[in-house]
């Protein structure tokens, strides 16, 4: 992927000095950018959902994922903690 130099952000005064045609062009460019980024996000989300269990990909292509955290108030499954012995 090619990296572009970040463009300098325009402040309110700079925007007020632009012609209506320049503002329209800027809005059109921004709309295209938003659509393109939305498509990229959806494509990346699709890649995250695919692993060896949900597609024909081999297990070696699975990404290492952290185990899901148990929410507070929910019990973990498995053995109970060892209780103290009575004396």
Protein Blocks (a to p, Z undefined) as FASTA:
>chain_A
ZZddddddddfklmmmpcfklmmmmmmmmmmmmmmmmmmmmmmmmmmmpcfklmcbdfkl
pccdddddddehiacedddddddddZZ
